[in-house]
Structure formats: structure tokens, C-alpha cells
Amino acid sequence: MAVDVPDIFRKRICLVEDALEARLPSVTTPPEQVHAAMRYAVFSGGKRLRPMALLAAAETLGRRPESFYEAACAVELAHTTSLILDDLPCMDNAAMRRGRPCTHKEYGESTAILAAVALLSESFRMVARNACTLGSPENAAAAVALLDEALGTRGLVGGQELDLQMTGKDASLDTVMRVHAQKAGALFVAAIRLPAVLIGSDNDTEQRLAAYAAPVGMAFQITDDLIDTADPNEDAGKCTFVRLLGAEGARSRVDALIEEAISAISPFGDRAECLRYLARYVRNRQV
């Protein structure tokens, strides 16, 4: 039976939505158009997978998830930044996202770019502030550095550049895995590691969380490719996991990745149950 994450995390998703609402500037605050574009992009029906993963990781560490809403909002703003930029005409040239016009179609390219930069800037501020609200300001620099690494040339930016180079070309499975490990996976891994960094956990704890996050992030991308096979235009010109492995091979790879992830967090015992639910959702999701 498919696991429905909203059924498990419904309250937390609503609380993250409220936290985002409270922290983003209103559309009546200058510059009004930029703030309107920021809100349009953030409140576009996203799954909030990264905030949910971050809060589940905090719970796994024995902490109150609500103490990490700043960081949860930060990773969602960073993710939204990547979507705005990814949709631009100079990138994927997308017109629609989640059933409505992309941010640049609704507000123009220049405003969309400014909104993306503003969201990214705010994400760094929120991560640093969360270290302070947790009473651990000495961990702020490490937390900001973790987010920076996930988003920079060793992470999302590097993955996006490699993805652009690959468009219209054949690529090996190793290359496709590298693209997604950087482009999407790096931020997912950072989201799950952030609570450990913010509270100053030992390296073994942080690495266990990373060992869970990396295969779940990769599995999420493979299931994305499987879902996109319903629309032949969705990944036109791109080398996907389904093209390289076939549908059955891709599903088998997802199963193996999820089992690897669940095994990695076994030392946490019952405290990691939300992370296990999240992994099973990724394996079984249909949208």
C-alpha cells in the first residue's frame, strides 16, 4: 500500500506553511512586485519534502521539530530558488509548473531572477538565525557553510551546468547519477544533515543521516523519471534513468536505494520512524 506523507505529516506541513507565510514579506511591502513573485513561487503547491525531511531528522535526534522551523523554511526557499532559475528560458525554458504559469511567465524574467536571489539570501539568514534560536550561535557558520556547499558549484549549480551540457546528448548512468546527486540530491542531503549541524552532533551521527539522505534523494529523482514517462514531452531531449535502465530496472534501483537508506538509520531505533515513513513514501509515490 502506498504511504501518503500528507496523512503522516499533515500537521507539520500546515505549520511549515504558516511559518513560511509569517516569514515572507507581504505583497504590500516594497518592492511589491518582487515580494509578490517570491510568494507566488513559494506557495505553488510544493510537496514540502525537504522541510518534512529536516523536521523528521530533528525528531530522530531527539529534538522538538518545531524548534527547527527556521531551517525548514530555509531549505524550502533555497529549493524554490532553484525551480525559478531552472524554468527560465535560458535554462529549461518551461512555461508551466505545478499546473500554472512559471514565475517568469507571471512576473517577467527580471523580476523572477530578483525574487530568486531574494529567496536565496533569506534562506541563509534563516539558517543562521535558527542556530541562535536553538541557543547555539557558534554553530551558525557551519550550518550556513553546509547550505552554501549544497547550492554552489559542488552542488546544485554544478549539477545544473552539467545537466545543460547533457541536453540532447547520450550520457552514461554514472553521469546521470552525478547530475542528480548535485542538482537535486545535494540540497536534500543538506536538509537532513542541518539539524545535526545546528545542534553540534558528533560526526558519526551526521554521517548516518547523510547515508540515509543520499539514496533517498536519488530514489526521489528516479521516481520523478518514472512519473514523467506519462508525458513524453516532460523530459524531451534529456537522458533519464528510465531511458538508461528501463522502467523495471528503474523501479528495482529505487527499491535497493530505499532499503539502503532505511538500513543506514537502524541505529536510531524508533526515533527514526518518520524518516522510514518518508523513505517508503518516496518509493511508492505516484505524483
C-alpha positions in Angstrom: 0.0 0.0 0.0 1.3 3.4 -0.9 2.3 5.6 2.0 0.7 9.1 1.9 3.1 11.6 3.5 0.4 14.2 4.0 -1.5 11.7 6.2 1.6 11.3 8.4 2.9 14.8 8.4 -0.3 16.8 7.7 0.1 19.0 10.9 3.7 19.7 10.2 3.1 20.6 6.6 0.4 23.1 7.8 2.8 24.5 10.4 5.6 24.9 7.8 3.1 26.7 5.5 2.2 29.0 8.4 5.9 29.6 9.1 6.6 30.5 5.5 3.6 32.8 5.4 4.8 34.6 8.5 8.4 35.0 7.4 8.0 36.1 3.8 7.4 39.9 3.2 3.9 40.9 2.3 2.9 41.9 -1.2 2.3 45.4 0.1 5.9 45.8 1.3 8.2 47.5 -1.3 9.4 46.2 -3.7 5.9 44.9 -4.1 6.5 43.0 -7.4 9.5 41.2 -6.1 7.7 40.2 -2.9 4.7 39.1 -4.9 6.9 36.9 -7.2 8.6 35.4 -4.1 5.2 34.4 -2.6 3.9 33.2 -6.0 6.8 30.8 -6.3 6.9 29.6 -2.7 3.1 29.0 -2.4 2.7 27.0 -5.6 1.6 23.7 -4.2 5.0 22.1 -3.5 5.3 18.8 -1.6 7.5 20.4 1.2 9.5 17.2 1.1 12.8 18.9 2.2 11.2 20.7 5.2 9.5 17.4 6.2 12.8 15.5 5.9 14.6 18.1 8.1 11.9 18.0 10.8 12.0 14.2 10.8 15.8 14.3 11.2 15.4 16.6 14.1 13.0 14.2 15.7 15.4 11.4 15.1 18.0 13.3 17.1 15.6 13.5 20.0 14.8 17.2 19.4 11.4 19.0 19.1 10.8 19.5 15.4 9.1 22.9 16.0 12.5 24.2 17.1 13.8 23.9 13.6 11.1 25.8 11.6 13.6 28.5 10.5 15.9 25.9 8.9 12.9 24.0 7.4 11.7 27.3 5.8 15.3 28.0 4.6 15.7 24.8 2.7 12.3 25.3 1.1 13.2 28.8 0.0 16.5 27.5 -1.4 14.7 24.8 -3.3 12.2 27.3 -4.7 15.1 29.4 -5.9 16.3 26.5 -7.9 12.9 26.0 -9.5 12.6 29.6 -10.6 16.0 29.6 -12.2 15.5 26.1 -13.7 12.4 27.3 -15.5 13.9 30.3 -17.2 14.2 30.5 -21.0 18.0 30.3 -20.8 17.7 27.1 -18.8 14.9 24.6 -19.3 12.6 27.2 -20.9 9.5 25.9 -19.1 6.1 27.7 -19.4 4.2 25.8 -16.6 5.0 24.4 -13.2 2.5 22.6 -11.0 -0.3 23.4 -13.3 0.2 27.2 -13.5 2.5 29.7 -15.3 6.1 29.7 -14.1 7.2 32.7 -12.1 9.0 34.3 -15.1 5.8 33.9 -17.2 3.7 35.6 -14.5 6.1 38.4 -13.4 8.7 38.7 -16.1 12.2 37.3 -16.3 13.9 40.2 -14.5 11.5 40.1 -11.5 11.7 36.3 -11.3 15.5 36.5 -11.1 15.4 39.1 -8.4 12.8 37.0 -6.5 15.2 34.0 -6.7 18.1 36.0 -5.4 16.0 37.4 -2.6 14.8 33.9 -1.6 18.3 32.6 -1.6 19.5 35.4 0.6 16.7 34.9 3.0 17.5 31.2 3.3 21.0 31.8 4.5 19.7 34.4 7.1 17.1 31.9 8.4 19.7 29.1 8.9 22.0 31.4 10.8 19.1 32.7 12.9 18.0 29.1 13.7 21.3 28.4 15.3 20.8 31.4 17.6 17.2 30.4 18.5 18.5 27.0 19.4 21.0 28.6 21.8 24.0 27.5 19.6 25.2 30.6 17.7 28.6 29.1 17.5 27.1 26.6 15.0 25.7 29.2 12.7 28.8 29.4 10.4 28.9 25.6 9.9 25.2 25.5 9.1 25.5 28.3 6.6 28.5 26.6 5.1 26.6 23.3 4.7 23.8 25.1 2.8 26.3 27.0 0.7 28.1 23.8 -0.3 24.7 22.2 -1.3 23.8 25.2 -3.5 27.2 26.1 -5.0 29.4 24.7 -7.8 29.9 21.5 -5.8 26.2 21.1 -5.5 23.2 22.5 -7.3 24.9 25.0 -9.6 27.4 22.3 -10.7 24.7 19.8 -11.3 22.6 22.3 -13.3 25.6 23.2 -15.5 26.3 19.5 -16.2 22.6 18.9 -17.0 22.6 21.7 -19.5 25.7 20.3 -21.2 24.0 16.9 -21.4 20.8 18.1 -23.0 20.3 16.4 -26.4 23.2 14.1 -25.8 23.6 10.5 -24.7 25.1 10.1 -21.2 26.2 7.2 -19.0 24.4 6.1 -15.9 27.3 7.4 -13.8 26.9 10.8 -15.4 23.2 11.0 -14.9 23.6 9.9 -11.2 26.3 12.6 -10.8 23.9 15.3 -12.2 21.1 14.4 -9.8 23.3 13.9 -6.8 24.4 17.5 -7.3 21.3 19.2 -8.8 18.6 17.8 -6.5 20.3 15.4 -4.1 22.8 17.8 -2.5 20.1 20.1 -1.0 18.1 17.0 0.2 21.2 15.7 2.0 21.8 19.2 3.4 18.3 19.4 4.7 18.6 16.2 6.7 22.1 17.0 8.0 21.2 20.5 9.1 19.6 19.7 12.4 22.7 17.7 13.4 25.0 20.6 12.4 22.8 23.2 14.2 22.9 21.3 17.5 26.6 20.2 17.1 26.1 16.5 16.9 29.1 14.2 16.5 30.4 13.3 13.1 29.1 9.7 13.2 25.5 10.9 13.8 25.8 13.4 10.9 27.2 10.7 8.6 24.4 8.3 9.4 21.9 10.9 8.4 23.8 11.6 5.2 23.9 7.9 4.4 20.1 7.9 4.6 19.6 11.1 2.7 21.8 10.4 -0.4 20.0 7.3 -1.5 16.5 8.7 -0.7 17.3 11.8 -2.8 18.4 9.7 -5.7 15.4 7.5 -5.4 13.2 10.6 -5.5 14.7 11.6 -8.8 14.2 8.1 -10.3 10.6 8.1 -9.2 10.3 11.5 -10.8 11.5 10.0 -14.1 9.1 7.1 -13.8 6.2 9.5 -13.2 7.2 11.7 -16.1 7.0 8.8 -18.5 3.3 9.5 -18.7 4.1 12.7 -20.5 6.5 12.1 -23.4 7.3 15.9 -23.6 8.3 16.2 -19.9 11.9 15.1 -20.3 12.3 15.6 -24.1 16.0 15.7 -25.0 17.2 14.5 -21.6 18.9 11.3 -20.7 16.8 9.9 -17.8 17.1 6.9 -15.5 14.1 5.3 -17.3 15.8 5.6 -20.7 19.0 4.1 -19.3 17.6 1.4 -17.0 14.1 0.7 -18.4 11.0 1.1 -16.2 11.5 -2.2 -14.4 15.2 -1.6 -13.9 14.5 1.9 -12.5 11.9 0.5 -10.0 14.4 -2.1 -8.9 17.0 0.6 -8.4 14.6 2.6 -6.3 13.8 -0.5 -4.1 17.5 -1.0 -3.5 18.2 2.7 -2.6 15.3 2.8 -0.1 16.5 -0.4 1.6 20.0 1.1 1.8 18.6 4.3 3.3 16.5 2.5 5.9 19.4 0.3 6.9 21.6 3.4 7.5 19.3 4.8 10.2 18.7 1.5 12.0 20.9 2.6 14.9 18.4 5.4 15.7 15.7 2.8 16.5 12.1 4.0 16.9 13.1 7.7 16.9 13.7 7.4 13.1 10.3 6.1 12.3 9.3 9.4 10.5 12.4 9.1 8.3 11.4 5.5 7.5 7.9 6.6 6.5 9.4 9.3 4.3 11.6 6.8 2.5 8.6 4.5 1.9 6.6 7.4 0.5 9.4 8.2 -2.0 9.4 4.6 -3.1 5.6 4.4 -3.6 4.6 7.9 -4.7 2.6 8.4 -7.8 2.8 12.2 -8.1 
